[in-house]
């Protein structure tokens, strides 16, 4: 047994490297290739059918750039092509590009970039966002008009309530003025009464030691109680 293994090892060691596979023994059973994984039908699961989308939006094959998409939209609508304005700034480090695009008389401004292509892409993206929002503008405008109408009605109610409160306040002010005038009149009457009492007190003090004046009637004329 040892002799056979030594002979086999010597054959392998003396064989060239490109013929080494010829001396590899048969693959054992535990190193055999794994069986394929079970299919969904094996577990009773129906296979998934691929979904097909017809006229799906924003599925372009191959995808087109935003610039070409904007040109196609304008050409389909019979509008003139957009006009680009490129401004180049030269700071100390590197150049900066700033692009504005004019579509149907409206100007859109994108972010600045270090490359002209990216600056155009940012400006075109702003224009496409505006164009995509155009169909929803009527609904938004009508909703805004309804909100404004509700605000006008609320404002009219508040103004009416304010006028009513002003009328109530004016009536209360008039009543308060009447009460104040009445208090002042009573105060003047009270001052007059005080002055009369002071005068009477002075007269009583002066006549304190004088005899009482004679009575103008007889005691017999009084009725019995």
C-alpha positions as CSV (number, residue, x, y, z in Angstrom):
1,X,0.0,0.0,0.0
2,X,2.8,2.4,0.9
3,X,4.6,1.5,-2.3
4,X,1.5,2.3,-4.4
5,X,1.1,5.7,-2.8
6,X,4.9,6.5,-3.3
7,X,4.6,5.5,-7.0
8,X,1.6,7.7,-7.5
9,X,3.3,10.6,-5.7
10,X,6.4,10.2,-7.8
11,X,4.3,10.2,-11.0
12,X,2.5,13.4,-10.0
13,X,5.8,15.1,-8.9
14,X,7.5,14.2,-12.2
15,X,4.6,15.0,-14.4
16,X,4.5,18.5,-16.1
17,X,2.1,21.1,-14.7
18,X,-0.1,21.2,-17.7
19,X,-0.8,17.5,-17.5
20,X,-1.5,17.5,-13.8
21,X,-5.2,17.1,-14.3
22,X,-4.7,13.7,-15.8
23,X,-3.4,12.4,-12.5
24,X,-6.2,13.8,-10.3
25,X,-8.3,10.9,-9.1
26,X,-12.0,10.6,-9.6
27,X,-14.0,13.2,-7.6
28,X,-15.5,11.6,-4.5
29,X,-19.3,11.6,-4.0
30,X,-19.1,14.3,-1.3
31,X,-17.4,16.8,-3.7
32,X,-20.0,16.3,-6.5
33,X,-21.8,19.4,-7.8
34,X,-24.9,20.5,-5.9
35,X,-28.3,19.8,-7.5
36,X,-30.1,22.8,-8.9
37,X,-32.4,24.7,-6.5
38,X,-36.1,23.6,-6.6
39,X,-38.3,25.6,-8.9
40,X,-41.5,27.4,-7.7
41,X,-43.6,24.7,-9.3
42,X,-41.9,22.2,-7.1
43,X,-43.5,23.9,-4.0
44,X,-46.8,24.5,-5.6
45,X,-46.2,28.2,-6.3
46,X,-47.2,29.4,-9.8
47,X,-44.4,31.1,-11.7
48,X,-44.4,34.9,-11.9
49,X,-45.5,36.3,-15.2
50,X,-43.6,39.4,-16.3
51,X,-45.6,42.6,-16.3
52,X,-45.8,44.5,-19.5
53,X,-46.4,48.3,-19.4
54,X,-47.9,50.0,-22.4
55,X,-47.5,53.7,-22.9
56,X,-45.8,54.0,-19.5
57,X,-44.6,57.6,-18.8
58,X,-40.9,58.4,-18.3
59,X,-39.8,55.0,-19.6
60,X,-37.5,55.8,-22.5
61,X,-35.3,53.2,-24.0
62,X,-32.6,54.4,-24.3
63,X,-33.2,57.2,-21.8
64,X,-33.0,60.7,-23.3
65,X,-31.6,63.8,-21.7
66,X,-33.7,66.5,-20.2
67,X,-32.5,68.9,-22.9
68,X,-33.8,66.6,-25.7
69,X,-37.0,66.1,-23.8
70,X,-37.6,69.8,-23.5
71,X,-36.9,70.2,-27.2
72,X,-39.4,67.4,-28.1
73,X,-42.1,69.0,-25.8
74,X,-41.7,72.4,-27.5
75,X,-41.7,70.9,-31.0
76,X,-44.8,68.9,-30.3
77,X,-46.5,72.1,-29.1
78,X,-45.4,74.2,-32.0
79,X,-43.4,76.4,-29.7
80,X,-39.9,77.9,-30.6
81,X,-36.9,76.1,-29.2
82,X,-35.4,77.4,-25.9
83,X,-32.7,80.0,-25.8
84,X,-29.7,79.5,-23.5
85,X,-27.6,82.2,-21.9
86,X,-24.3,81.1,-20.5
87,X,-22.4,83.3,-18.0
88,X,-18.9,82.3,-17.1
89,X,-17.3,83.5,-13.8
90,X,-13.6,83.2,-13.2
91,X,-12.9,82.9,-9.5
92,X,-9.3,82.4,-8.4
93,X,-9.6,78.6,-8.3
94,X,-11.7,77.5,-11.3
95,X,-14.3,78.6,-13.8
96,X,-18.0,78.6,-12.8
97,X,-20.8,78.3,-15.4
98,X,-24.2,79.8,-14.8
99,X,-27.0,79.0,-17.4
100,X,-30.4,80.5,-17.9
101,X,-33.0,79.1,-20.4
102,X,-35.9,81.0,-21.9
103,X,-39.0,79.0,-22.8
104,X,-42.1,80.7,-24.2
105,X,-41.0,84.1,-22.9
106,X,-40.3,82.8,-19.4
107,X,-36.8,82.5,-18.0
108,X,-35.6,79.8,-15.7
109,X,-32.4,79.8,-13.8
110,X,-30.5,76.8,-12.6
111,X,-27.7,76.2,-10.2
112,X,-24.1,77.1,-11.0
113,X,-21.7,74.4,-11.8
114,X,-18.1,73.8,-12.7
115,X,-19.1,72.4,-16.1
116,X,-21.3,73.9,-18.8
117,X,-23.2,70.6,-19.3
118,X,-24.3,70.4,-15.7
119,X,-25.3,74.0,-15.6
120,X,-27.5,73.5,-18.7
121,X,-29.0,70.4,-17.1
122,X,-29.9,72.3,-13.9
123,X,-31.6,75.1,-15.9
124,X,-33.5,72.7,-18.1
125,X,-34.6,70.7,-15.1
126,X,-36.2,73.9,-13.7
127,X,-38.0,74.5,-17.0
128,X,-39.3,70.9,-17.1
129,X,-40.6,71.1,-13.5
130,X,-42.6,74.2,-14.5
131,X,-44.0,72.5,-17.6
132,X,-44.9,69.4,-15.6
133,X,-46.8,71.6,-13.1
134,X,-48.7,73.5,-15.8
135,X,-51.6,71.0,-16.0
136,X,-52.3,71.4,-12.3
137,X,-52.3,75.2,-12.4
138,X,-56.0,75.5,-13.2
139,X,-57.1,73.3,-10.3
140,X,-54.7,75.1,-8.0
141,X,-56.0,78.5,-9.2
142,X,-59.6,77.5,-8.7
143,X,-58.9,76.2,-5.2
144,X,-57.1,79.5,-4.4
145,X,-60.0,81.5,-5.7
146,X,-62.4,79.5,-3.5
147,X,-60.2,80.1,-0.5
148,X,-60.1,83.8,-1.3
149,X,-63.9,83.9,-1.6
150,X,-64.1,82.2,1.8
151,X,-61.7,84.7,3.2
152,X,-63.7,87.6,1.8
153,X,-66.9,86.3,3.4
154,X,-65.1,85.8,6.7
155,X,-63.8,89.4,6.4
156,X,-67.3,90.7,5.7
157,X,-68.6,88.9,8.8
158,X,-65.8,90.3,10.9
159,X,-66.4,93.8,9.6
160,X,-70.1,93.5,10.4
161,X,-69.3,92.2,13.9
162,X,-66.9,95.1,14.3
163,X,-69.6,97.7,13.2
164,X,-72.0,96.1,15.7
165,X,-69.5,96.2,18.5
166,X,-68.7,99.9,17.6
167,X,-72.4,100.7,17.8
168,X,-72.8,98.9,21.1
169,X,-69.6,100.7,22.3
170,X,-71.0,104.1,21.2
171,X,-74.3,103.5,23.0
172,X,-72.4,102.4,26.1
173,X,-70.3,105.5,25.9
174,X,-73.4,107.7,25.7
175,X,-75.0,105.9,28.6
176,X,-71.8,106.3,30.6
177,X,-71.8,110.0,29.8
178,X,-75.4,110.4,31.0
179,X,-74.5,108.6,34.2
180,X,-71.5,110.9,34.7
181,X,-73.6,114.0,34.1
182,X,-76.2,112.8,36.6
183,X,-73.5,112.1,39.2
184,X,-72.1,115.6,38.6
185,X,-75.6,117.1,39.1
186,X,-76.1,115.2,42.3
187,X,-72.7,116.3,43.5
188,X,-73.6,119.9,42.9
189,X,-76.9,119.4,44.8
190,X,-75.0,117.8,47.6
191,X,-72.6,120.7,47.7
192,X,-75.6,123.1,47.9
193,X,-77.1,121.1,50.8
194,X,-73.8,121.2,52.6
195,X,-73.5,124.9,52.2
196,X,-77.1,125.4,53.5
197,X,-76.3,123.2,56.5
198,X,-73.2,125.2,57.2
199,X,-75.2,128.5,57.1
200,X,-77.9,127.0,59.4
201,X,-75.2,125.8,61.8
202,X,-73.7,129.3,61.9
203,X,-77.1,130.9,62.6
204,X,-77.9,128.4,65.3
205,X,-74.6,129.1,67.0
206,X,-75.3,132.9,66.9
207,X,-78.8,132.4,68.4
208,X,-77.7,129.8,71.0
209,X,-77.8,132.2,74.0
210,X,-80.8,134.3,72.9
211,X,-84.3,133.5,74.1
212,X,-86.7,131.7,71.8
213,X,-89.1,133.9,69.9
214,X,-92.7,133.9,71.2
215,X,-95.1,131.4,69.8
216,X,-97.8,132.7,67.5
217,X,-100.5,130.2,68.9
218,X,-102.0,129.1,72.2
219,X,-101.4,125.7,73.7
220,X,-105.2,125.3,74.1
221,X,-105.5,125.3,70.3
222,X,-103.5,122.1,70.1
223,X,-105.6,118.9,69.7
224,X,-105.2,116.3,72.3
225,X,-103.4,113.2,71.4
